[in-house]
Amino acid sequence: MNSHLRPDDLPLVTQAADGLPRRCFSVAEIEEMVRAGIIDEDERIPA
């Protein structure tokens, strides 16, 4: 994991109300995904 993108104490997974695990992304990780072309700049990401 890139420690400069994600603080070490931030959990990798949370659990949503439906009981399914959810992956947490930091703002820096989302910005990096936009730069890499993985997601569009105006793409909506469920919270």
mmCIF entry with sequence, helices, sheets and N, C-alpha, C, O atoms, coordinates in Angstrom:
data_MODEL
# 
_entry.id   MODEL 
# 
_entity.id                         1 
_entity.type                       polymer 
_entity.pdbx_number_of_molecules   1 
# 
_entity_poly.entity_id                      1 
_entity_poly.type                           'polypeptide(L)' 
_entity_poly.nstd_linkage                   no 
_entity_poly.nstd_monomer                   no 
_entity_poly.pdbx_seq_one_letter_code       MNSHLRPDDLPLVTQAADGLPRRCFSVAEIEEMVRAGIIDEDERIPA 
_entity_poly.pdbx_seq_one_letter_code_can   MNSHLRPDDLPLVTQAADGLPRRCFSVAEIEEMVRAGIIDEDERIPA 
_entity_poly.pdbx_strand_id                 A 
# 
loop_
_entity_poly_seq.entity_id 
_entity_poly_seq.num 
_entity_poly_seq.mon_id 
_entity_poly_seq.hetero 
1 1  MET n 
1 2  ASN n 
1 3  SER n 
1 4  HIS n 
1 5  LEU n 
1 6  ARG n 
1 7  PRO n 
1 8  ASP n 
1 9  ASP n 
1 10 LEU n 
1 11 PRO n 
1 12 LEU n 
1 13 VAL n 
1 14 THR n 
1 15 GLN n 
1 16 ALA n 
1 17 ALA n 
1 18 ASP n 
1 19 GLY n 
1 20 LEU n 
1 21 PRO n 
1 22 ARG n 
1 23 ARG n 
1 24 CYS n 
1 25 PHE n 
1 26 SER n 
1 27 VAL n 
1 28 ALA n 
1 29 GLU n 
1 30 ILE n 
1 31 GLU n 
1 32 GLU n 
1 33 MET n 
1 34 VAL n 
1 35 ARG n 
1 36 ALA n 
1 37 GLY n 
1 38 ILE n 
1 39 ILE n 
1 40 ASP n 
1 41 GLU n 
1 42 ASP n 
1 43 GLU n 
1 44 ARG n 
1 45 ILE n 
1 46 PRO n 
1 47 ALA n 
# 
_struct_asym.id          A 
_struct_asym.entity_id   1 
# 
_struct_conf.conf_type_id            HELX_P 
_struct_conf.id                      HELX_P1 
_struct_conf.pdbx_PDB_helix_id       AA1 
_struct_conf.beg_label_comp_id       VAL 
_struct_conf.beg_label_asym_id       A 
_struct_conf.beg_label_seq_id        27 
_struct_conf.pdbx_beg_PDB_ins_code   ? 
_struct_conf.end_label_comp_id       ALA 
_struct_conf.end_label_asym_id       A 
_struct_conf.end_label_seq_id        36 
_struct_conf.pdbx_end_PDB_ins_code   ? 
_struct_conf.beg_auth_comp_id        VAL 
_struct_conf.beg_auth_asym_id        A 
_struct_conf.beg_auth_seq_id         27 
_struct_conf.end_auth_comp_id        ALA 
_struct_conf.end_auth_asym_id        A 
_struct_conf.end_auth_seq_id         36 
_struct_conf.pdbx_PDB_helix_class    1 
_struct_conf.details                 ? 
_struct_conf.pdbx_PDB_helix_length   10 
# 
_struct_conf_type.id          HELX_P 
_struct_conf_type.criteria    ? 
_struct_conf_type.reference   ? 
# 
_struct_sheet.id               AA1 
_struct_sheet.type             ? 
_struct_sheet.number_strands   2 
_struct_sheet.details          ? 
# 
_struct_sheet_order.sheet_id     AA1 
_struct_sheet_order.range_id_1   1 
_struct_sheet_order.range_id_2   2 
_struct_sheet_order.offset       ? 
_struct_sheet_order.sense        anti-parallel 
# 
loop_
_struct_sheet_range.sheet_id 
_struct_sheet_range.id 
_struct_sheet_range.beg_label_comp_id 
_struct_sheet_range.beg_label_asym_id 
_struct_sheet_range.beg_label_seq_id 
_struct_sheet_range.pdbx_beg_PDB_ins_code 
_struct_sheet_range.end_label_comp_id 
_struct_sheet_range.end_label_asym_id 
_struct_sheet_range.end_label_seq_id 
_struct_sheet_range.pdbx_end_PDB_ins_code 
_struct_sheet_range.beg_auth_comp_id 
_struct_sheet_range.beg_auth_asym_id 
_struct_sheet_range.beg_auth_seq_id 
_struct_sheet_range.end_auth_comp_id 
_struct_sheet_range.end_auth_asym_id 
_struct_sheet_range.end_auth_seq_id 
AA1 1 VAL A 13 ? GLN A 15 ? VAL A 13 GLN A 15 
AA1 2 PRO A 21 ? ARG A 23 ? PRO A 21 ARG A 23 
# 
loop_
_atom_site.group_PDB 
_atom_site.id 
_atom_site.type_symbol 
_atom_site.label_atom_id 
_atom_site.label_alt_id 
_atom_site.label_comp_id 
_atom_site.label_asym_id 
_atom_site.label_entity_id 
_atom_site.label_seq_id 
_atom_site.pdbx_PDB_ins_code 
_atom_site.Cartn_x 
_atom_site.Cartn_y 
_atom_site.Cartn_z 
_atom_site.occupancy 
_atom_site.B_iso_or_equiv 
_atom_site.pdbx_formal_charge 
_atom_site.auth_seq_id 
_atom_site.auth_comp_id 
_atom_site.auth_asym_id 
_atom_site.auth_atom_id 
_atom_site.pdbx_PDB_model_num 
ATOM 1   N N  . MET A 1 1  ? 0.859   -1.187 0.000   1.00 0.00 ? 1  MET A N  1 
ATOM 2   C CA . MET A 1 1  ? 0.000   0.000  0.000   1.00 0.00 ? 1  MET A CA 1 
ATOM 3   C C  . MET A 1 1  ? 0.889   1.229  0.000   1.00 0.00 ? 1  MET A C  1 
ATOM 4   O O  . MET A 1 1  ? 1.928   1.244  0.660   1.00 0.00 ? 1  MET A O  1 
ATOM 5   N N  . ASN A 1 2  ? 0.501   2.236  -0.717  1.00 0.00 ? 2  ASN A N  1 
ATOM 6   C CA . ASN A 1 2  ? 1.255   3.481  -0.765  1.00 0.00 ? 2  ASN A CA 1 
ATOM 7   C C  . ASN A 1 2  ? 0.964   4.312  0.467   1.00 0.00 ? 2  ASN A C  1 
ATOM 8   O O  . ASN A 1 2  ? -0.092  4.935  0.570   1.00 0.00 ? 2  ASN A O  1 
ATOM 9   N N  . SER A 1 3  ? 1.905   4.320  1.406   1.00 0.00 ? 3  SER A N  1 
ATOM 10  C CA . SER A 1 3  ? 1.672   5.032  2.666   1.00 0.00 ? 3  SER A CA 1 
ATOM 11  C C  . SER A 1 3  ? 1.567   6.534  2.461   1.00 0.00 ? 3  SER A C  1 
ATOM 12  O O  . SER A 1 3  ? 0.958   7.220  3.282   1.00 0.00 ? 3  SER A O  1 
ATOM 13  N N  . HIS A 1 4  ? 2.147   7.067  1.379   1.00 0.00 ? 4  HIS A N  1 
ATOM 14  C CA . HIS A 1 4  ? 2.013   8.504  1.146   1.00 0.00 ? 4  HIS A CA 1 
ATOM 15  C C  . HIS A 1 4  ? 0.608   8.860  0.621   1.00 0.00 ? 4  HIS A C  1 
ATOM 16  O O  . HIS A 1 4  ? 0.225   10.030 0.632   1.00 0.00 ? 4  HIS A O  1 
ATOM 17  N N  . LEU A 1 5  ? -0.149  7.869  0.169   1.00 0.00 ? 5  LEU A N  1 
ATOM 18  C CA . LEU A 1 5  ? -1.515  8.114  -0.296  1.00 0.00 ? 5  LEU A CA 1 
ATOM 19  C C  . LEU A 1 5  ? -2.554  7.804  0.768   1.00 0.00 ? 5  LEU A C  1 
ATOM 20  O O  . LEU A 1 5  ? -3.640  8.385  0.751   1.00 0.00 ? 5  LEU A O  1 
ATOM 21  N N  . ARG A 1 6  ? -2.250  6.909  1.687   1.00 0.00 ? 6  ARG A N  1 
ATOM 22  C CA . ARG A 1 6  ? -3.227  6.472  2.685   1.00 0.00 ? 6  ARG A CA 1 
ATOM 23  C C  . ARG A 1 6  ? -2.538  6.403  4.039   1.00 0.00 ? 6  ARG A C  1 
ATOM 24  O O  . ARG A 1 6  ? -1.506  5.748  4.179   1.00 0.00 ? 6  ARG A O  1 
ATOM 25  N N  . PRO A 1 7  ? -3.110  7.082  5.046   1.00 0.00 ? 7  PRO A N  1 
ATOM 26  C CA . PRO A 1 7  ? -2.549  6.961  6.393   1.00 0.00 ? 7  PRO A CA 1 
ATOM 27  C C  . PRO A 1 7  ? -2.601  5.507  6.864   1.00 0.00 ? 7  PRO A C  1 
ATOM 28  O O  . PRO A 1 7  ? -3.563  4.796  6.575   1.00 0.00 ? 7  PRO A O  1 
ATOM 29  N N  . ASP A 1 8  ? -1.583  5.068  7.580   1.00 0.00 ? 8  ASP A N  1 
ATOM 30  C CA . ASP A 1 8  ? -1.503  3.682  8.031   1.00 0.00 ? 8  ASP A CA 1 
ATOM 31  C C  . ASP A 1 8  ? -2.656  3.271  8.926   1.00 0.00 ? 8  ASP A C  1 
ATOM 32  O O  . ASP A 1 8  ? -3.034  2.100  8.939   1.00 0.00 ? 8  ASP A O  1 
ATOM 33  N N  . ASP A 1 9  ? -3.231  4.221  9.686   1.00 0.00 ? 9  ASP A N  1 
ATOM 34  C CA . ASP A 1 9  ? -4.300  3.877  10.630  1.00 0.00 ? 9  ASP A CA 1 
ATOM 35  C C  . ASP A 1 9  ? -5.695  3.898  10.004  1.00 0.00 ? 9  ASP A C  1 
ATOM 36  O O  . ASP A 1 9  ? -6.675  3.615  10.693  1.00 0.00 ? 9  ASP A O  1 
ATOM 37  N N  . LEU A 1 10 ? -5.808  4.225  8.718   1.00 0.00 ? 10 LEU A N  1 
ATOM 38  C CA . LEU A 1 10 ? -7.107  4.239  8.040   1.00 0.00 ? 10 LEU A CA 1 
ATOM 39  C C  . LEU A 1 10 ? -7.466  2.818  7.635   1.00 0.00 ? 10 LEU A C  1 
ATOM 40  O O  . LEU A 1 10 ? -6.687  2.172  6.935   1.00 0.00 ? 10 LEU A O  1 
ATOM 41  N N  . PRO A 1 11 ? -8.644  2.302  8.062   1.00 0.00 ? 11 PRO A N  1 
ATOM 42  C CA . PRO A 1 11 ? -8.994  0.921  7.718   1.00 0.00 ? 11 PRO A CA 1 
ATOM 43  C C  . PRO A 1 11 ? -9.160  0.747  6.207   1.00 0.00 ? 11 PRO A C  1 
ATOM 44  O O  . PRO A 1 11 ? -9.600  1.661  5.510   1.00 0.00 ? 11 PRO A O  1 
ATOM 45  N N  . LEU A 1 12 ? -8.803  -0.435 5.718   1.00 0.00 ? 12 LEU A N  1 
ATOM 46  C CA . LEU A 1 12 ? -8.918  -0.722 4.286   1.00 0.00 ? 12 LEU A CA 1 
ATOM 47  C C  . LEU A 1 12 ? -10.351 -1.026 3.879   1.00 0.00 ? 12 LEU A C  1 
ATOM 48  O O  . LEU A 1 12 ? -10.726 -0.802 2.728   1.00 0.00 ? 12 LEU A O  1 
ATOM 49  N N  . VAL A 1 13 ? -11.159 -1.536 4.808   1.00 0.00 ? 13 VAL A N  1 
ATOM 50  C CA . VAL A 1 13 ? -12.521 -1.959 4.492   1.00 0.00 ? 13 VAL A CA 1 
ATOM 51  C C  . VAL A 1 13 ? -13.460 -1.482 5.595   1.00 0.00 ? 13 VAL A C  1 
ATOM 52  O O  . VAL A 1 13 ? -13.116 -1.508 6.777   1.00 0.00 ? 13 VAL A O  1 
ATOM 53  N N  . THR A 1 14 ? -14.653 -1.045 5.191   1.00 0.00 ? 14 THR A N  1 
ATOM 54  C CA . THR A 1 14 ? -15.720 -0.731 6.138   1.00 0.00 ? 14 THR A CA 1 
ATOM 55  C C  . THR A 1 14 ? -16.909 -1.629 5.799   1.00 0.00 ? 14 THR A C  1 
ATOM 56  O O  . THR A 1 14 ? -16.918 -2.295 4.763   1.00 0.00 ? 14 THR A O  1 
ATOM 57  N N  . GLN A 1 15 ? -17.898 -1.642 6.667   1.00 0.00 ? 15 GLN A N  1 
ATOM 58  C CA . GLN A 1 15 ? -19.080 -2.449 6.394   1.00 0.00 ? 15 GLN A CA 1 
ATOM 59  C C  . GLN A 1 15 ? -20.280 -1.519 6.248   1.00 0.00 ? 15 GLN A C  1 
ATOM 60  O O  . GLN A 1 15 ? -20.566 -0.702 7.124   1.00 0.00 ? 15 GLN A O  1 
ATOM 61  N N  . ALA A 1 16 ? -20.961 -1.658 5.144   1.00 0.00 ? 16 ALA A N  1 
ATOM 62  C CA . ALA A 1 16 ? -22.131 -0.824 4.870   1.00 0.00 ? 16 ALA A CA 1 
ATOM 63  C C  . ALA A 1 16 ? -23.365 -1.401 5.553   1.00 0.00 ? 16 ALA A C  1 
ATOM 64  O O  . ALA A 1 16 ? -23.319 -2.498 6.110   1.00 0.00 ? 16 ALA A O  1 
ATOM 65  N N  . ALA A 1 17 ? -24.460 -0.662 5.508   1.00 0.00 ? 17 ALA A N  1 
ATOM 66  C CA . ALA A 1 17 ? -25.704 -1.090 6.148   1.00 0.00 ? 17 ALA A CA 1 
ATOM 67  C C  . ALA A 1 17 ? -26.207 -2.418 5.596   1.00 0.00 ? 17 ALA A C  1 
ATOM 68  O O  . ALA A 1 17 ? -26.864 -3.178 6.307   1.00 0.00 ? 17 ALA A O  1 
ATOM 69  N N  . ASP A 1 18 ? -25.902 -2.701 4.332   1.00 0.00 ? 18 ASP A N  1 
ATOM 70  C CA . ASP A 1 18 ? -26.351 -3.967 3.741   1.00 0.00 ? 18 ASP A CA 1 
ATOM 71  C C  . ASP A 1 18 ? -25.476 -5.148 4.157   1.00 0.00 ? 18 ASP A C  1 
ATOM 72  O O  . ASP A 1 18 ? -25.739 -6.286 3.765   1.00 0.00 ? 18 ASP A O  1 
ATOM 73  N N  . GLY A 1 19 ? -24.438 -4.880 4.948   1.00 0.00 ? 19 GLY A N  1 
ATOM 74  C CA . GLY A 1 19 ? -23.575 -5.939 5.444   1.00 0.00 ? 19 GLY A CA 1 
ATOM 75  C C  . GLY A 1 19 ? -22.416 -6.300 4.537   1.00 0.00 ? 19 GLY A C  1 
ATOM 76  O O  . GLY A 1 19 ? -21.581 -7.128 4.901   1.00 0.00 ? 19 GLY A O  1 
ATOM 77  N N  . LEU A 1 20 ? -22.350 -5.690 3.357   1.00 0.00 ? 20 LEU A N  1 
ATOM 78  C CA . LEU A 1 20 ? -21.265 -5.988 2.430   1.00 0.00 ? 20 LEU A CA 1 
ATOM 79  C C  . LEU A 1 20 ? -20.065 -5.095 2.730   1.00 0.00 ? 20 LEU A C  1 
ATOM 80  O O  . LEU A 1 20 ? -20.238 -3.933 3.098   1.00 0.00 ? 20 LEU A O  1 
ATOM 81  N N  . PRO A 1 21 ? -18.857 -5.620 2.577   1.00 0.00 ? 21 PRO A N  1 
ATOM 82  C CA . PRO A 1 21 ? -17.671 -4.806 2.827   1.00 0.00 ? 21 PRO A CA 1 
ATOM 83  C C  . PRO A 1 21 ? -17.511 -3.729 1.763   1.00 0.00 ? 21 PRO A C  1 
ATOM 84  O O  . PRO A 1 21 ? -17.818 -3.946 0.591   1.00 0.00 ? 21 PRO A O  1 
ATOM 85  N N  . ARG A 1 22 ? -17.038 -2.590 2.177   1.00 0.00 ? 22 ARG A N  1 
ATOM 86  C CA . ARG A 1 22 ? -16.795 -1.472 1.268   1.00 0.00 ? 22 ARG A CA 1 
ATOM 87  C C  . ARG A 1 22 ? -15.344 -1.040 1.411   1.00 0.00 ? 22 ARG A C  1 
ATOM 88  O O  . ARG A 1 22 ? -14.814 -0.993 2.521   1.00 0.00 ? 22 ARG A O  1 
ATOM 89  N N  . ARG A 1 23 ? -14.704 -0.727 0.301   1.00 0.00 ? 23 ARG A N  1 
ATOM 90  C CA . ARG A 1 23 ? -13.324 -0.268 0.294   1.00 0.00 ? 23 ARG A CA 1 
ATOM 91  C C  . ARG A 1 23 ? -13.333 1.239  0.448   1.00 0.00 ? 23 ARG A C  1 
ATOM 92  O O  . ARG A 1 23 ? -14.063 1.925  -0.268  1.00 0.00 ? 23 ARG A O  1 
ATOM 93  N N  . CYS A 1 24 ? -12.538 1.772  1.366   1.00 0.00 ? 24 CYS A N  1 
ATOM 94  C CA . CYS A 1 24 ? -12.412 3.216  1.569   1.00 0.00 ? 24 CYS A CA 1 
ATOM 95  C C  . CYS A 1 24 ? -11.301 3.751  0.676   1.00 0.00 ? 24 CYS A C  1 
ATOM 96  O O  . CYS A 1 24 ? -10.233 3.146  0.589   1.00 0.00 ? 24 CYS A O  1 
ATOM 97  N N  . PHE A 1 25 ? -11.539 4.869  0.017   1.00 0.00 ? 25 PHE A N  1 
ATOM 98  C CA . PHE A 1 25 ? -10.507 5.534  -0.768  1.00 0.00 ? 25 PHE A CA 1 
ATOM 99  C C  . PHE A 1 25 ? -10.259 6.908  -0.181  1.00 0.00 ? 25 PHE A C  1 
ATOM 100 O O  . PHE A 1 25 ? -11.201 7.621  0.165   1.00 0.00 ? 25 PHE A O  1 
ATOM 101 N N  . SER A 1 26 ? -9.006  7.277  -0.069  1.00 0.00 ? 26 SER A N  1 
ATOM 102 C CA . SER A 1 26 ? -8.670  8.628  0.372   1.00 0.00 ? 26 SER A CA 1 
ATOM 103 C C  . SER A 1 26 ? -8.805  9.571  -0.824  1.00 0.00 ? 26 SER A C  1 
ATOM 104 O O  . SER A 1 26 ? -8.866  9.125  -1.969  1.00 0.00 ? 26 SER A O  1 
ATOM 105 N N  . VAL A 1 27 ? -8.850  10.858 -0.553  1.00 0.00 ? 27 VAL A N  1 
ATOM 106 C CA . VAL A 1 27 ? -8.919  11.849 -1.629  1.00 0.00 ? 27 VAL A CA 1 
ATOM 107 C C  . VAL A 1 27 ? -7.694  11.715 -2.523  1.00 0.00 ? 27 VAL A C  1 
ATOM 108 O O  . VAL A 1 27 ? -7.804  11.804 -3.746  1.00 0.00 ? 27 VAL A O  1 
ATOM 109 N N  . ALA A 1 28 ? -6.535  11.505 -1.924  1.00 0.00 ? 28 ALA A N  1 
ATOM 110 C CA . ALA A 1 28 ? -5.302  11.366 -2.712  1.00 0.00 ? 28 ALA A CA 1 
ATOM 111 C C  . ALA A 1 28 ? -5.372  10.160 -3.645  1.00 0.00 ? 28 ALA A C  1 
ATOM 112 O O  . ALA A 1 28 ? -4.901  10.228 -4.780  1.00 0.00 ? 28 ALA A O  1 
ATOM 113 N N  . GLU A 1 29 ? -5.953  9.059  -3.175  1.00 0.00 ? 29 GLU A N  1 
ATOM 114 C CA . GLU A 1 29 ? -6.083  7.867  -4.026  1.00 0.00 ? 29 GLU A CA 1 
ATOM 115 C C  . GLU A 1 29 ? -7.035  8.130  -5.184  1.00 0.00 ? 29 GLU A C  1 
ATOM 116 O O  . GLU A 1 29 ? -6.769  7.708  -6.309  1.00 0.00 ? 29 GLU A O  1 
ATOM 117 N N  . ILE A 1 30 ? -8.136  8.818  -4.927  1.00 0.00 ? 30 ILE A N  1 
ATOM 118 C CA . ILE A 1 30 ? -9.087  9.139  -5.994  1.00 0.00 ? 30 ILE A CA 1 
ATOM 119 C C  . ILE A 1 30 ? -8.441  10.068 -7.015  1.00 0.00 ? 30 ILE A C  1 
ATOM 120 O O  . ILE A 1 30 ? -8.613  9.886  -8.220  1.00 0.00 ? 30 ILE A O  1 
ATOM 121 N N  . GLU A 1 31 ? -7.698  11.066 -6.532  1.00 0.00 ? 31 GLU A N  1 
ATOM 122 C CA . GLU A 1 31 ? -7.005  11.971 -7.447  1.00 0.00 ? 31 GLU A CA 1 
ATOM 123 C C  . GLU A 1 31 ? -5.994  11.207 -8.300  1.00 0.00 ? 31 GLU A C  1 
ATOM 124 O O  . GLU A 1 31 ? -5.849  11.492 -9.489  1.00 0.00 ? 31 GLU A O  1 
ATOM 125 N N  . GLU A 1 32 ? -5.299  10.248 -7.709  1.00 0.00 ? 32 GLU A N  1 
ATOM 126 C CA . GLU A 1 32 ? -4.337  9.439  -8.459  1.00 0.00 ? 32 GLU A CA 1 
ATOM 127 C C  . GLU A 1 32 ? -5.047  8.569  -9.497  1.00 0.00 ? 32 GLU A C  1 
ATOM 128 O O  . GLU A 1 32 ? -4.533  8.395  -10.602 1.00 0.00 ? 32 GLU A O  1 
ATOM 129 N N  . MET A 1 33 ? -6.216  8.021  -9.164  1.00 0.00 ? 33 MET A N  1 
ATOM 130 C CA . MET A 1 33 ? -6.983  7.218  -10.124 1.00 0.00 ? 33 MET A CA 1 
ATOM 131 C C  . MET A 1 33 ? -7.443  8.071  -11.299 1.00 0.00 ? 33 MET A C  1 
ATOM 132 O O  . MET A 1 33 ? -7.479  7.592  -12.433 1.00 0.00 ? 33 MET A O  1 
ATOM 133 N N  . VAL A 1 34 ? -7.795  9.329  -11.042 1.00 0.00 ? 34 VAL A N  1 
ATOM 134 C CA . VAL A 1 34 ? -8.181  10.239 -12.117 1.00 0.00 ? 34 VAL A CA 1 
ATOM 135 C C  . VAL A 1 34 ? -6.974  10.503 -13.010 1.00 0.00 ? 34 VAL A C  1 
ATOM 136 O O  . VAL A 1 34 ? -7.082  10.449 -14.235 1.00 0.00 ? 34 VAL A O  1 
ATOM 137 N N  . ARG A 1 35 ? -5.816  10.791 -12.396 1.00 0.00 ? 35 ARG A N  1 
ATOM 138 C CA . ARG A 1 35 ? -4.600  11.040 -13.183 1.00 0.00 ? 35 ARG A CA 1 
ATOM 139 C C  . ARG A 1 35 ? -4.209  9.821  -14.023 1.00 0.00 ? 35 ARG A C  1 
ATOM 140 O O  . ARG A 1 35 ? -3.711  9.961  -15.140 1.00 0.00 ? 35 ARG A O  1 
ATOM 141 N N  . ALA A 1 36 ? -4.440  8.630  -13.475 1.00 0.00 ? 36 ALA A N  1 
ATOM 142 C CA . ALA A 1 36 ? -4.080  7.396  -14.193 1.00 0.00 ? 36 ALA A CA 1 
ATOM 143 C C  . ALA A 1 36 ? -5.116  7.006  -15.236 1.00 0.00 ? 36 ALA A C  1 
ATOM 144 O O  . ALA A 1 36 ? -4.888  6.084  -16.019 1.00 0.00 ? 36 ALA A O  1 
ATOM 145 N N  . GLY A 1 37 ? -6.263  7.704  -15.257 1.00 0.00 ? 37 GLY A N  1 
ATOM 146 C CA . GLY A 1 37 ? -7.300  7.402  -16.237 1.00 0.00 ? 37 GLY A CA 1 
ATOM 147 C C  . GLY A 1 37 ? -8.209  6.252  -15.840 1.00 0.00 ? 37 GLY A C  1 
ATOM 148 O O  . GLY A 1 37 ? -8.960  5.741  -16.671 1.00 0.00 ? 37 GLY A O  1 
ATOM 149 N N  . ILE A 1 38 ? -8.151  5.836  -14.577 1.00 0.00 ? 38 ILE A N  1 
ATOM 150 C CA . ILE A 1 38 ? -8.998  4.736  -14.107 1.00 0.00 ? 38 ILE A CA 1 
ATOM 151 C C  . ILE A 1 38 ? -10.443 5.196  -13.971 1.00 0.00 ? 38 ILE A C  1 
ATOM 152 O O  . ILE A 1 38 ? -11.368 4.456  -14.305 1.00 0.00 ? 38 ILE A O  1 
ATOM 153 N N  . ILE A 1 39 ? -10.637 6.413  -13.481 1.00 0.00 ? 39 ILE A N  1 
ATOM 154 C CA . ILE A 1 39 ? -11.975 7.001  -13.375 1.00 0.00 ? 39 ILE A CA 1 
ATOM 155 C C  . ILE A 1 39 ? -11.939 8.388  -13.992 1.00 0.00 ? 39 ILE A C  1 
ATOM 156 O O  . ILE A 1 39 ? -10.881 9.013  -14.069 1.00 0.00 ? 39 ILE A O  1 
ATOM 157 N N  . ASP A 1 40 ? -13.096 8.868  -14.434 1.00 0.00 ? 40 ASP A N  1 
ATOM 158 C CA . ASP A 1 40 ? -13.204 10.207 -15.002 1.00 0.00 ? 40 ASP A CA 1 
ATOM 159 C C  . ASP A 1 40 ? -13.251 11.241 -13.887 1.00 0.00 ? 40 ASP A C  1 
ATOM 160 O O  . ASP A 1 40 ? -13.676 10.949 -12.769 1.00 0.00 ? 40 ASP A O  1 
ATOM 161 N N  . GLU A 1 41 ? -12.814 12.437 -14.201 1.00 0.00 ? 41 GLU A N  1 
ATOM 162 C CA . GLU A 1 41 ? -12.781 13.522 -13.212 1.00 0.00 ? 41 GLU A CA 1 
ATOM 163 C C  . GLU A 1 41 ? -14.162 13.821 -12.635 1.00 0.00 ? 41 GLU A C  1 
ATOM 164 O O  . GLU A 1 41 ? -14.284 14.148 -11.454 1.00 0.00 ? 41 GLU A O  1 
ATOM 165 N N  . ASP A 1 42 ? -15.202 13.713 -13.460 1.00 0.00 ? 42 ASP A N  1 
ATOM 166 C CA . ASP A 1 42 ? -16.554 14.032 -12.988 1.00 0.00 ? 42 ASP A CA 1 
ATOM 167 C C  . ASP A 1 42 ? -17.372 12.784 -12.653 1.00 0.00 ? 42 ASP A C  1 
ATOM 168 O O  . ASP A 1 42 ? -18.589 12.867 -12.490 1.00 0.00 ? 42 ASP A O  1 
ATOM 169 N N  . GLU A 1 43 ? -16.711 11.632 -12.550 1.00 0.00 ? 43 GLU A N  1 
ATOM 170 C CA . GLU A 1 43 ? -17.415 10.390 -12.231 1.00 0.00 ? 43 GLU A CA 1 
ATOM 171 C C  . GLU A 1 43 ? -17.884 10.383 -10.768 1.00 0.00 ? 43 GLU A C  1 
ATOM 172 O O  . GLU A 1 43 ? -17.149 10.775 -9.862  1.00 0.00 ? 43 GLU A O  1 
ATOM 173 N N  . ARG A 1 44 ? -19.109 9.933  -10.567 1.00 0.00 ? 44 ARG A N  1 
ATOM 174 C CA . ARG A 1 44 ? -19.644 9.838  -9.215  1.00 0.00 ? 44 ARG A CA 1 
ATOM 175 C C  . ARG A 1 44 ? -19.215 8.525  -8.593  1.00 0.00 ? 44 ARG A C  1 
ATOM 176 O O  . ARG A 1 44 ? -19.268 7.481  -9.244  1.00 0.00 ? 44 ARG A O  1 
ATOM 177 N N  . ILE A 1 45 ? -18.790 8.567  -7.341  1.00 0.00 ? 45 ILE A N  1 
ATOM 178 C CA . ILE A 1 45 ? -18.365 7.383  -6.616  1.00 0.00 ? 45 ILE A CA 1 
ATOM 179 C C  . ILE A 1 45 ? -19.267 7.252  -5.408  1.00 0.00 ? 45 ILE A C  1 
ATOM 180 O O  . ILE A 1 45 ? -19.333 8.171  -4.591  1.00 0.00 ? 45 ILE A O  1 
ATOM 181 N N  . PRO A 1 46 ? -19.975 6.117  -5.268  1.00 0.00 ? 46 PRO A N  1 
ATOM 182 C CA . PRO A 1 46 ? -20.859 5.949  -4.103  1.00 0.00 ? 46 PRO A CA 1 
ATOM 183 C C  . PRO A 1 46 ? -20.083 6.067  -2.801  1.00 0.00 ? 46 PRO A C  1 
ATOM 184 O O  . PRO A 1 46 ? -18.962 5.573  -2.680  1.00 0.00 ? 46 PRO A O  1 
ATOM 185 N N  . ALA A 1 47 ? -20.687 6.719  -1.848  1.00 0.00 ? 47 ALA A N  1 
ATOM 186 C CA . ALA A 1 47 ? -20.045 6.893  -0.540  1.00 0.00 ? 47 ALA A CA 1 
ATOM 187 C C  . ALA A 1 47 ? -20.489 5.819  0.417   1.00 0.00 ? 47 ALA A C  1 
ATOM 188 O O  . ALA A 1 47 ? -20.055 5.800  1.569   1.00 0.00 ? 47 ALA A O  1 
# 
